[in-house]
Amino acid sequence: MIKHKSLQHVFVDSFPSSLEPGKLYVSVEYGSVAHGCCCGCGEEIVTPLTPTDWHIVYDGETITLHPSVGNWTLACRSHYIIRKGEVIEAPAWSDQQVAAERRRDGRAKAAYFGTTQAASPSIASTAVTPERDAPQYLLSGNIGWKARIRRFWTKIFR
Ligand SMILES: [Zn+2]
């Protein structure tokens, strides 16, 4: 269930230590967006803006975040789309769908950060891709989503 059906965006340099529910914090400085989970569970969600992660569209009045936000590692497992400041509930994913998305994400990063075997559709080849030039928080290879977000938070909230 979605408690916060719209999000008011706020442009910030760095994120506050606690995120106000119903707000979407955008930091160009850190290239990321943060918000409290729209289900109201209180978890804080950071979505990094990179060519292979999320991107935003700012139309001067509202923010669209793409792709959807899937909080698979949280107890709530909420999944929603943030479009023009509105929060649209999306169907929960199965474990298989989550696993498939992680593989797709791994392939996309491997392709973007450029290793020769990265273009291979083989799943196995992406599991150990050394993304040398990627910032630490992007080394998502085979670590979990939560650990990745934690790493990211550790990096920006020191
Ligand atoms: Zn939640």
Backbone and ligand atoms as CSV (ligand in chain L), in Angstrom:
chain,resi,resn,atom,element,x,y,z
A,1,MET,N,N,0.840,-1.206,0.000
A,1,MET,CA,C,0.000,0.000,0.000
A,1,MET,C,C,0.876,1.257,0.000
A,2,ILE,N,N,0.418,2.230,-0.735
A,2,ILE,CA,C,1.158,3.479,-0.829
A,2,ILE,C,C,0.487,4.525,0.070
A,3,LYS,N,N,1.286,5.082,0.954
A,3,LYS,CA,C,0.730,6.089,1.861
A,3,LYS,C,C,0.922,7.491,1.279
A,4,HIS,N,N,2.103,7.722,0.733
A,4,HIS,CA,C,2.392,9.040,0.168
A,4,HIS,C,C,2.146,8.997,-1.336
A,5,LYS,N,N,1.065,9.609,-1.775
A,5,LYS,CA,C,0.668,9.490,-3.178
A,5,LYS,C,C,1.254,10.588,-4.054
A,6,SER,N,N,1.900,11.535,-3.430
A,6,SER,CA,C,2.642,12.517,-4.214
A,6,SER,C,C,3.870,12.939,-3.425
A,7,LEU,N,N,4.870,13.388,-4.148
A,7,LEU,CA,C,6.114,13.803,-3.513
A,7,LEU,C,C,6.458,15.214,-3.957
A,8,GLN,N,N,6.756,16.042,-2.987
A,8,GLN,CA,C,7.192,17.411,-3.265
A,8,GLN,C,C,8.711,17.383,-3.409
A,9,HIS,N,N,9.207,17.808,-4.559
A,9,HIS,CA,C,10.658,17.745,-4.726
A,9,HIS,C,C,11.351,18.924,-4.053
A,10,VAL,N,N,12.557,18.679,-3.596
A,10,VAL,CA,C,13.394,19.702,-2.979
A,10,VAL,C,C,14.797,19.511,-3.537
A,11,PHE,N,N,15.365,20.580,-4.067
A,11,PHE,CA,C,16.749,20.487,-4.528
A,11,PHE,C,C,17.672,20.809,-3.354
A,12,VAL,N,N,18.592,19.922,-3.093
A,12,VAL,CA,C,19.505,20.111,-1.960
A,12,VAL,C,C,20.937,19.865,-2.426
A,13,ASP,N,N,21.898,20.378,-1.656
A,13,ASP,CA,C,23.301,20.041,-1.943
A,13,ASP,C,C,23.590,18.654,-1.393
A,14,SER,N,N,23.266,18.460,-0.101
A,14,SER,CA,C,23.430,17.139,0.494
A,14,SER,C,C,22.150,16.814,1.252
A,15,PHE,N,N,21.945,15.535,1.501
A,15,PHE,CA,C,20.692,15.118,2.107
A,15,PHE,C,C,20.685,15.390,3.610
A,16,PRO,N,N,19.537,15.774,4.150
A,16,PRO,CA,C,19.452,15.944,5.602
A,16,PRO,C,C,19.600,14.586,6.285
A,17,SER,N,N,19.919,14.601,7.582
A,17,SER,CA,C,20.161,13.325,8.267
A,17,SER,C,C,18.880,12.513,8.386
A,18,SER,N,N,17.741,13.178,8.434
A,18,SER,CA,C,16.524,12.383,8.328
A,18,SER,C,C,15.626,13.008,7.263
A,19,LEU,N,N,15.084,12.144,6.447
A,19,LEU,CA,C,14.301,12.607,5.301
A,19,LEU,C,C,12.847,12.781,5.717
A,20,GLU,N,N,12.294,13.898,5.344
A,20,GLU,CA,C,10.892,14.158,5.659
A,20,GLU,C,C,10.007,13.342,4.713
A,21,PRO,N,N,9.035,12.617,5.254
A,21,PRO,CA,C,8.162,11.838,4.381
A,21,PRO,C,C,7.413,12.746,3.411
A,22,GLY,N,N,7.181,12.259,2.200
A,22,GLY,CA,C,6.429,13.031,1.222
A,22,GLY,C,C,7.290,14.000,0.437
A,23,LYS,N,N,8.610,13.965,0.690
A,23,LYS,CA,C,9.506,14.837,-0.074
A,23,LYS,C,C,10.483,14.010,-0.892
A,24,LEU,N,N,10.815,14.543,-2.030
A,24,LEU,CA,C,11.783,13.903,-2.916
A,24,LEU,C,C,12.994,14.832,-2.989
A,25,TYR,N,N,14.083,14.382,-2.395
A,25,TYR,CA,C,15.278,15.215,-2.327
A,25,TYR,C,C,16.167,14.922,-3.533
A,26,VAL,N,N,16.528,15.963,-4.244
A,26,VAL,CA,C,17.366,15.810,-5.425
A,26,VAL,C,C,18.690,16.516,-5.164
A,27,SER,N,N,19.782,15.758,-5.219
A,27,SER,CA,C,21.099,16.359,-5.055
A,27,SER,C,C,21.893,16.198,-6.341
A,28,VAL,N,N,22.084,17.312,-7.011
A,28,VAL,CA,C,22.905,17.283,-8.220
A,28,VAL,C,C,24.352,17.049,-7.817
A,29,GLU,N,N,24.717,17.674,-6.697
A,29,GLU,CA,C,26.077,17.545,-6.158
A,29,GLU,C,C,26.481,16.067,-6.037
A,30,TYR,N,N,25.594,15.268,-5.453
A,30,TYR,CA,C,25.896,13.846,-5.250
A,30,TYR,C,C,25.282,12.970,-6.326
A,31,GLY,N,N,24.649,13.576,-7.304
A,31,GLY,CA,C,24.071,12.801,-8.391
A,31,GLY,C,C,23.123,11.733,-7.911
A,32,SER,N,N,22.250,12.100,-6.997
A,32,SER,CA,C,21.321,11.095,-6.499
A,32,SER,C,C,20.064,11.747,-5.952
A,33,VAL,N,N,19.085,10.898,-5.778
A,33,VAL,CA,C,17.774,11.319,-5.302
A,33,VAL,C,C,17.459,10.474,-4.066
A,34,ALA,N,N,16.829,11.061,-3.064
A,34,ALA,CA,C,16.493,10.305,-1.854
A,34,ALA,C,C,15.072,10.634,-1.420
A,35,HIS,N,N,14.425,9.654,-0.823
A,35,HIS,CA,C,13.087,9.886,-0.276
A,35,HIS,C,C,12.778,8.815,0.757
A,36,GLY,N,N,11.822,9.114,1.618
A,36,GLY,CA,C,11.328,8.098,2.535
A,36,GLY,C,C,10.385,7.195,1.762
A,37,CYS,N,N,10.473,5.897,1.998
A,37,CYS,CA,C,9.651,4.938,1.248
A,37,CYS,C,C,8.186,5.392,1.249
A,38,CYS,N,N,7.576,5.366,0.066
A,38,CYS,CA,C,6.220,5.901,-0.095
A,38,CYS,C,C,5.154,5.038,0.573
A,39,CYS,N,N,5.527,3.853,1.070
A,39,CYS,CA,C,4.543,3.041,1.790
A,39,CYS,C,C,4.371,3.569,3.208
A,40,GLY,N,N,5.314,4.432,3.618
A,40,GLY,CA,C,5.224,4.984,4.966
A,40,GLY,C,C,5.974,4.158,6.003
A,41,CYS,N,N,6.751,3.158,5.551
A,41,CYS,CA,C,7.461,2.283,6.504
A,41,CYS,C,C,8.633,2.998,7.177
A,42,GLY,N,N,9.024,4.143,6.653
A,42,GLY,CA,C,10.079,4.911,7.304
A,42,GLY,C,C,11.473,4.642,6.756
A,43,GLU,N,N,11.598,3.645,5.890
A,43,GLU,CA,C,12.917,3.360,5.312
A,43,GLU,C,C,13.296,4.486,4.350
A,44,GLU,N,N,14.597,4.768,4.283
A,44,GLU,CA,C,15.055,5.836,3.410
A,44,GLU,C,C,15.670,5.228,2.151
A,45,ILE,N,N,15.228,5.727,1.026
A,45,ILE,CA,C,15.604,5.151,-0.260
A,45,ILE,C,C,16.504,6.133,-1.007
A,46,VAL,N,N,17.657,5.661,-1.424
A,46,VAL,CA,C,18.545,6.479,-2.252
A,46,VAL,C,C,18.623,5.853,-3.634
A,47,THR,N,N,18.337,6.648,-4.641
A,47,THR,CA,C,18.418,6.169,-6.014
A,47,THR,C,C,19.498,6.974,-6.738
A,48,PRO,N,N,20.660,6.348,-6.992
A,48,PRO,CA,C,21.740,7.069,-7.666
A,48,PRO,C,C,21.375,7.395,-9.113
A,49,LEU,N,N,21.760,8.591,-9.536
A,49,LEU,CA,C,21.534,9.000,-10.928
A,49,LEU,C,C,22.806,8.691,-11.711
A,50,THR,N,N,22.732,7.694,-12.554
A,50,THR,CA,C,23.853,7.357,-13.425
A,50,THR,C,C,23.260,6.897,-14.751
A,51,PRO,N,N,24.106,6.788,-15.765
A,51,PRO,CA,C,23.576,6.327,-17.057
A,51,PRO,C,C,22.970,4.926,-16.981
A,52,THR,N,N,23.329,4.140,-15.963
A,52,THR,CA,C,22.785,2.780,-15.882
A,52,THR,C,C,21.858,2.592,-14.679
A,53,ASP,N,N,21.624,3.638,-13.905
A,53,ASP,CA,C,20.705,3.494,-12.779
A,53,ASP,C,C,19.456,4.332,-13.068
A,54,TRP,N,N,19.206,5.332,-12.224
A,54,TRP,CA,C,18.001,6.127,-12.437
A,54,TRP,C,C,18.327,7.411,-13.173
A,55,HIS,N,N,17.316,8.009,-13.750
A,55,HIS,CA,C,17.451,9.366,-14.250
A,55,HIS,C,C,16.170,10.130,-13.928
A,56,ILE,N,N,16.295,11.430,-13.924
A,56,ILE,CA,C,15.136,12.256,-13.614
A,56,ILE,C,C,14.796,13.141,-14.804
A,57,VAL,N,N,13.533,13.476,-14.859
A,57,VAL,CA,C,13.083,14.500,-15.805
A,57,VAL,C,C,12.463,15.599,-14.948
A,58,TYR,N,N,13.009,16.799,-15.079
A,58,TYR,CA,C,12.472,17.943,-14.360
A,58,TYR,C,C,11.832,18.854,-15.400
A,59,ASP,N,N,10.518,19.040,-15.301
A,59,ASP,CA,C,9.817,19.844,-16.313
A,59,ASP,C,C,9.601,21.283,-15.855
A,60,GLY,N,N,10.308,21.659,-14.801
A,60,GLY,CA,C,10.154,23.021,-14.282
A,60,GLY,C,C,9.179,23.087,-13.127
A,61,GLU,N,N,8.324,22.072,-13.023
A,61,GLU,CA,C,7.349,22.042,-11.937
A,61,GLU,C,C,7.376,20.730,-11.159
A,62,THR,N,N,7.611,19.657,-11.866
A,62,THR,CA,C,7.567,18.350,-11.208
A,62,THR,C,C,8.752,17.494,-11.649
A,63,ILE,N,N,8.966,16.437,-10.862
A,63,ILE,CA,C,10.058,15.499,-11.155
A,63,ILE,C,C,9.465,14.145,-11.512
A,64,THR,N,N,10.029,13.549,-12.542
A,64,THR,CA,C,9.740,12.157,-12.877
A,64,THR,C,C,11.029,11.379,-12.649
A,65,LEU,N,N,10.921,10.262,-11.944
A,65,LEU,CA,C,12.093,9.416,-11.686
A,65,LEU,C,C,11.898,8.130,-12.465
A,66,HIS,N,N,12.914,7.754,-13.215
A,66,HIS,CA,C,12.798,6.557,-14.042
A,66,HIS,C,C,14.044,5.709,-13.894
A,67,PRO,N,N,13.980,4.387,-13.817
A,67,PRO,CA,C,12.751,3.564,-13.843
A,67,PRO,C,C,12.040,3.567,-12.482
A,68,SER,N,N,11.216,2.596,-12.261
A,68,SER,CA,C,10.431,2.526,-11.034
A,68,SER,C,C,11.338,2.249,-9.831
A,69,VAL,N,N,10.797,2.472,-8.643
A,69,VAL,CA,C,11.524,2.213,-7.399
A,69,VAL,C,C,10.998,0.891,-6.833
A,70,GLY,N,N,11.880,-0.110,-6.770
A,70,GLY,CA,C,11.487,-1.422,-6.246
A,70,GLY,C,C,12.276,-1.718,-4.988
A,71,ASN,N,N,11.593,-1.675,-3.859
A,71,ASN,CA,C,12.293,-1.821,-2.579
A,71,ASN,C,C,12.296,-3.287,-2.130
A,72,TRP,N,N,12.963,-4.119,-2.951
A,72,TRP,CA,C,12.882,-5.573,-2.746
A,72,TRP,C,C,13.539,-6.019,-1.468
A,73,THR,N,N,14.514,-5.277,-1.002
A,73,THR,CA,C,15.231,-5.739,0.191
A,73,THR,C,C,14.565,-5.250,1.467
A,74,LEU,N,N,13.555,-4.447,1.352
A,74,LEU,CA,C,12.854,-3.969,2.540
A,74,LEU,C,C,11.710,-4.922,2.875
A,75,ALA,N,N,11.284,-4.881,4.119
A,75,ALA,CA,C,10.174,-5.739,4.540
A,75,ALA,C,C,8.919,-5.448,3.717
A,76,CYS,N,N,8.723,-4.187,3.361
A,76,CYS,CA,C,7.483,-3.811,2.664
A,76,CYS,C,C,7.470,-4.268,1.200
A,77,ARG,N,N,8.650,-4.463,0.606
A,77,ARG,CA,C,8.775,-4.832,-0.821
A,77,ARG,C,C,7.898,-3.956,-1.721
A,78,SER,N,N,7.815,-2.692,-1.389
A,78,SER,CA,C,6.956,-1.818,-2.181
A,78,SER,C,C,7.588,-1.522,-3.541
A,79,HIS,N,N,6.753,-1.247,-4.482
A,79,HIS,CA,C,7.185,-0.989,-5.861
A,79,HIS,C,C,6.287,0.105,-6.423
A,80,TYR,N,N,6.885,1.192,-6.853
A,80,TYR,CA,C,6.068,2.282,-7.369
A,80,TYR,C,C,6.842,3.112,-8.388
A,81,ILE,N,N,6.069,3.903,-9.082
A,81,ILE,CA,C,6.611,4.775,-10.120
A,81,ILE,C,C,6.414,6.207,-9.643
A,82,ILE,N,N,7.407,7.046,-9.820
A,82,ILE,CA,C,7.257,8.465,-9.476
A,82,ILE,C,C,7.208,9.237,-10.793
A,83,ARG,N,N,6.009,9.695,-11.137
A,83,ARG,CA,C,5.828,10.374,-12.417
A,83,ARG,C,C,5.192,11.733,-12.171
A,84,LYS,N,N,5.881,12.767,-12.606
A,84,LYS,CA,C,5.417,14.144,-12.427
A,84,LYS,C,C,4.974,14.384,-10.985
A,85,GLY,N,N,5.786,13.919,-10.055
A,85,GLY,CA,C,5.516,14.156,-8.640
A,85,GLY,C,C,4.456,13.251,-8.027
A,86,GLU,N,N,3.791,12.461,-8.875
A,86,GLU,CA,C,2.759,11.548,-8.369
A,86,GLU,C,C,3.380,10.169,-8.155
A,87,VAL,N,N,2.890,9.496,-7.131
A,87,VAL,CA,C,3.393,8.153,-6.839
A,87,VAL,C,C,2.345,7.139,-7.292
A,88,ILE,N,N,2.733,6.294,-8.206
A,88,ILE,CA,C,1.802,5.318,-8.769
A,88,ILE,C,C,2.242,3.923,-8.338
A,89,GLU,N,N,1.364,3.232,-7.640
A,89,GLU,CA,C,1.700,1.897,-7.155
A,89,GLU,C,C,1.858,0.941,-8.332
A,90,ALA,N,N,2.866,0.081,-8.243
A,90,ALA,CA,C,3.120,-0.900,-9.300
A,90,ALA,C,C,3.070,-2.289,-8.673
A,91,PRO,N,N,2.829,-3.302,-9.472
A,91,PRO,CA,C,2.721,-4.656,-8.906
A,91,PRO,C,C,4.030,-5.101,-8.267
A,92,ALA,N,N,3.943,-5.842,-7.190
A,92,ALA,CA,C,5.142,-6.399,-6.559
A,92,ALA,C,C,5.779,-7.395,-7.516
A,93,TRP,N,N,7.100,-7.533,-7.424
A,93,TRP,CA,C,7.797,-8.483,-8.275
A,93,TRP,C,C,8.050,-9.775,-7.523
A,94,SER,N,N,8.114,-10.845,-8.285
A,94,SER,CA,C,8.498,-12.136,-7.711
A,94,SER,C,C,10.015,-12.145,-7.520
A,95,ASP,N,N,10.501,-13.111,-6.746
A,95,ASP,CA,C,11.947,-13.241,-6.561
A,95,ASP,C,C,12.648,-13.452,-7.907
A,96,GLN,N,N,11.986,-14.182,-8.805
A,96,GLN,CA,C,12.587,-14.432,-10.129
A,96,GLN,C,C,12.713,-13.131,-10.905
A,97,GLN,N,N,11.703,-12.284,-10.816
A,97,GLN,CA,C,11.764,-11.001,-11.529
A,97,GLN,C,C,12.876,-10.130,-10.958
A,98,VAL,N,N,13.022,-10.151,-9.626
A,98,VAL,CA,C,14.073,-9.363,-8.984
A,98,VAL,C,C,15.442,-9.865,-9.437
A,99,ALA,N,N,15.596,-11.191,-9.456
A,99,ALA,CA,C,16.877,-11.778,-9.870
A,99,ALA,C,C,17.174,-11.419,-11.328
A,100,ALA,N,N,16.161,-11.461,-12.168
A,100,ALA,CA,C,16.354,-11.129,-13.585
A,100,ALA,C,C,16.762,-9.661,-13.733
A,101,GLU,N,N,16.174,-8.791,-12.936
A,101,GLU,CA,C,16.505,-7.372,-12.998
A,101,GLU,C,C,17.945,-7.141,-12.537
A,102,ARG,N,N,18.364,-7.876,-11.503
A,102,ARG,CA,C,19.753,-7.726,-11.035
A,102,ARG,C,C,20.725,-8.144,-12.143
A,103,ARG,N,N,20.378,-9.211,-12.866
A,103,ARG,CA,C,21.262,-9.650,-13.956
A,103,ARG,C,C,21.290,-8.610,-15.064
A,104,ARG,N,N,20.110,-8.062,-15.373
A,104,ARG,CA,C,20.047,-7.047,-16.418
A,104,ARG,C,C,20.884,-5.831,-16.017
A,105,ASP,N,N,20.747,-5.438,-14.757
A,105,ASP,CA,C,21.479,-4.286,-14.239
A,105,ASP,C,C,22.982,-4.544,-14.323
A,106,GLY,N,N,23.388,-5.753,-13.960
A,106,GLY,CA,C,24.808,-6.119,-14.026
A,106,GLY,C,C,25.330,-6.020,-15.452
A,107,ARG,N,N,24.522,-6.508,-16.391
A,107,ARG,CA,C,24.937,-6.456,-17.800
A,107,ARG,C,C,25.027,-5.014,-18.286
A,108,ALA,N,N,24.041,-4.202,-17.894
A,108,ALA,CA,C,24.024,-2.802,-18.336
A,108,ALA,C,C,25.254,-2.074,-17.819
A,109,LYS,N,N,25.611,-2.328,-16.561
A,109,LYS,CA,C,26.778,-1.661,-15.992
A,109,LYS,C,C,28.052,-2.145,-16.653
A,110,ALA,N,N,28.125,-3.438,-16.878
A,110,ALA,CA,C,29.315,-3.989,-17.516
A,110,ALA,C,C,29.483,-3.375,-18.906
A,111,ALA,N,N,28.369,-3.263,-19.623
A,111,ALA,CA,C,28.432,-2.702,-20.968
A,111,ALA,C,C,28.836,-1.239,-20.902
A,112,TYR,N,N,28.271,-0.517,-19.948
A,112,TYR,CA,C,28.548,0.911,-19.878
A,112,TYR,C,C,29.980,1.182,-19.442
A,113,PHE,N,N,30.420,0.447,-18.412
A,113,PHE,CA,C,31.754,0.717,-17.887
A,113,PHE,C,C,32.831,0.033,-18.703
A,114,GLY,N,N,32.381,-0.717,-19.711
A,114,GLY,CA,C,33.255,-1.162,-20.768
A,114,GLY,C,C,34.314,-2.188,-20.449
A,115,THR,N,N,33.950,-3.429,-20.457
A,115,THR,CA,C,34.946,-4.484,-20.525
A,115,THR,C,C,34.575,-5.276,-21.765
A,116,THR,N,N,35.547,-5.955,-22.341
A,116,THR,CA,C,35.275,-6.593,-23.630
A,116,THR,C,C,34.223,-7.686,-23.517
A,117,GLN,N,N,34.235,-8.419,-22.425
A,117,GLN,CA,C,33.245,-9.487,-22.324
A,117,GLN,C,C,31.891,-8.942,-21.882
A,118,ALA,N,N,31.857,-7.616,-21.653
A,118,ALA,CA,C,30.632,-7.062,-21.101
A,118,ALA,C,C,29.452,-7.166,-22.060
A,119,ALA,N,N,29.761,-7.129,-23.345
A,119,ALA,CA,C,28.674,-7.154,-24.314
A,119,ALA,C,C,28.058,-8.545,-24.435
A,120,SER,N,N,28.769,-9.518,-23.905
A,120,SER,CA,C,28.256,-10.888,-23.971
A,120,SER,C,C,26.965,-10.999,-23.167
A,121,PRO,N,N,26.004,-11.703,-23.723
A,121,PRO,CA,C,24.756,-11.862,-22.997
A,121,PRO,C,C,24.868,-12.882,-21.867
A,122,SER,N,N,26.040,-13.507,-21.748
A,122,SER,CA,C,26.188,-14.524,-20.710
A,122,SER,C,C,26.074,-13.905,-19.328
A,123,ILE,N,N,25.261,-14.485,-18.519
A,123,ILE,CA,C,25.042,-13.974,-17.172
A,123,ILE,C,C,26.286,-14.170,-16.323
A,124,ALA,N,N,26.904,-15.332,-16.479
A,124,ALA,CA,C,28.060,-15.663,-15.646
A,124,ALA,C,C,29.176,-14.648,-15.817
A,125,SER,N,N,29.316,-14.109,-17.034
A,125,SER,CA,C,30.450,-13.224,-17.278
A,125,SER,C,C,30.311,-11.897,-16.543
A,126,THR,N,N,29.127,-11.543,-16.144
A,126,THR,CA,C,28.966,-10.241,-15.500
A,126,THR,C,C,29.146,-10.302,-13.991
A,127,ALA,N,N,29.102,-11.518,-13.447
A,127,ALA,CA,C,29.121,-11.633,-11.993
A,127,ALA,C,C,30.437,-11.153,-11.394
A,128,VAL,N,N,31.500,-11.221,-12.168
A,128,VAL,CA,C,32.805,-10.863,-11.615
A,128,VAL,C,C,33.423,-9.692,-12.376
A,129,THR,N,N,32.587,-8.913,-13.046
A,129,THR,CA,C,33.111,-7.802,-13.829
A,129,THR,C,C,33.802,-6.768,-12.929
A,130,PRO,N,N,35.076,-6.539,-13.154
A,130,PRO,CA,C,35.757,-5.528,-12.346
A,130,PRO,C,C,35.506,-4.135,-12.916
A,131,GLU,N,N,34.661,-3.391,-12.305
A,131,GLU,CA,C,34.333,-2.071,-12.847
A,131,GLU,C,C,35.289,-1.053,-12.255
A,132,ARG,N,N,36.496,-1.104,-12.766
A,132,ARG,CA,C,37.594,-0.379,-12.133
A,132,ARG,C,C,37.348,1.121,-12.021
A,133,ASP,N,N,36.773,1.675,-13.060
A,133,ASP,CA,C,36.650,3.127,-13.075
A,133,ASP,C,C,35.386,3.631,-12.396
A,134,ALA,N,N,34.540,2.718,-11.988
A,134,ALA,CA,C,33.287,3.137,-11.368
A,134,ALA,C,C,33.539,3.600,-9.944
A,135,PRO,N,N,32.780,4.596,-9.514
A,135,PRO,CA,C,32.876,4.980,-8.109
A,135,PRO,C,C,32.542,3.779,-7.223
A,136,GLN,N,N,33.057,3.786,-6.017
A,136,GLN,CA,C,32.894,2.660,-5.109
A,136,GLN,C,C,31.431,2.245,-4.966
A,137,TYR,N,N,30.548,3.213,-4.857
A,137,TYR,CA,C,29.169,2.848,-4.581
A,137,TYR,C,C,28.477,2.198,-5.767
A,138,LEU,N,N,29.113,2.256,-6.926
A,138,LEU,CA,C,28.490,1.635,-8.095
A,138,LEU,C,C,28.927,0.194,-8.291
A,139,LEU,N,N,29.840,-0.270,-7.448
A,139,LEU,CA,C,30.332,-1.631,-7.608
A,139,LEU,C,C,29.283,-2.608,-7.115
A,140,SER,N,N,28.244,-2.709,-7.880
A,140,SER,CA,C,27.105,-3.486,-7.401
A,140,SER,C,C,27.234,-4.951,-7.759
A,141,GLY,N,N,28.153,-5.285,-8.680
A,141,GLY,CA,C,28.345,-6.626,-9.211
A,141,GLY,C,C,27.470,-7.690,-8.593
A,142,ASN,N,N,27.951,-8.333,-7.550
A,142,ASN,CA,C,27.114,-9.352,-6.942
A,142,ASN,C,C,26.837,-9.066,-5.475
A,143,ILE,N,N,26.959,-7.824,-5.073
A,143,ILE,CA,C,26.529,-7.509,-3.709
A,143,ILE,C,C,25.068,-7.097,-3.757
A,144,GLY,N,N,24.416,-7.243,-2.650
A,144,GLY,CA,C,22.981,-6.986,-2.617
A,144,GLY,C,C,22.653,-5.510,-2.758
A,145,TRP,N,N,21.452,-5.291,-3.109
A,145,TRP,CA,C,20.959,-3.934,-3.307
A,145,TRP,C,C,21.090,-3.129,-2.043
A,146,LYS,N,N,20.774,-3.760,-0.916
A,146,LYS,CA,C,20.797,-3.033,0.353
A,146,LYS,C,C,22.223,-2.624,0.706
A,147,ALA,N,N,23.129,-3.569,0.503
A,147,ALA,CA,C,24.531,-3.271,0.810
A,147,ALA,C,C,25.014,-2.130,-0.068
A,148,ARG,N,N,24.520,-2.142,-1.297
A,148,ARG,CA,C,24.912,-1.113,-2.236
A,148,ARG,C,C,24.406,0.251,-1.767
A,149,ILE,N,N,23.182,0.280,-1.323
A,149,ILE,CA,C,22.627,1.535,-0.842
A,149,ILE,C,C,23.352,1.965,0.426
A,150,ARG,N,N,23.617,0.989,1.299
A,150,ARG,CA,C,24.359,1.314,2.519
A,150,ARG,C,C,25.691,1.945,2.180
A,151,ARG,N,N,26.394,1.323,1.235
A,151,ARG,CA,C,27.682,1.845,0.821
A,151,ARG,C,C,27.544,3.271,0.343
A,152,PHE,N,N,26.503,3.459,-0.435
A,152,PHE,CA,C,26.250,4.765,-0.996
A,152,PHE,C,C,26.009,5.768,0.123
A,153,TRP,N,N,25.177,5.363,1.082
A,153,TRP,CA,C,24.866,6.263,2.186
A,153,TRP,C,C,26.093,6.539,3.017
A,154,THR,N,N,26.888,5.514,3.224
A,154,THR,CA,C,28.084,5.698,4.012
A,154,THR,C,C,28.966,6.741,3.348
A,155,LYS,N,N,28.959,6.668,2.022
A,155,LYS,CA,C,29.802,7.580,1.265
A,155,LYS,C,C,29.324,9.026,1.414
A,156,ILE,N,N,28.010,9.221,1.344
A,156,ILE,CA,C,27.558,10.616,1.301
A,156,ILE,C,C,27.131,11.181,2.632
A,157,PHE,N,N,26.955,10.331,3.634
A,157,PHE,CA,C,26.484,10.852,4.918
A,157,PHE,C,C,27.549,10.751,5.995
A,158,ARG,N,N,28.772,10.749,5.609
A,158,ARG,CA,C,29.834,10.622,6.599
A,158,ARG,C,C,29.765,11.698,7.646
L,1,ZN,ZN,ZN,8.231,0.806,2.585
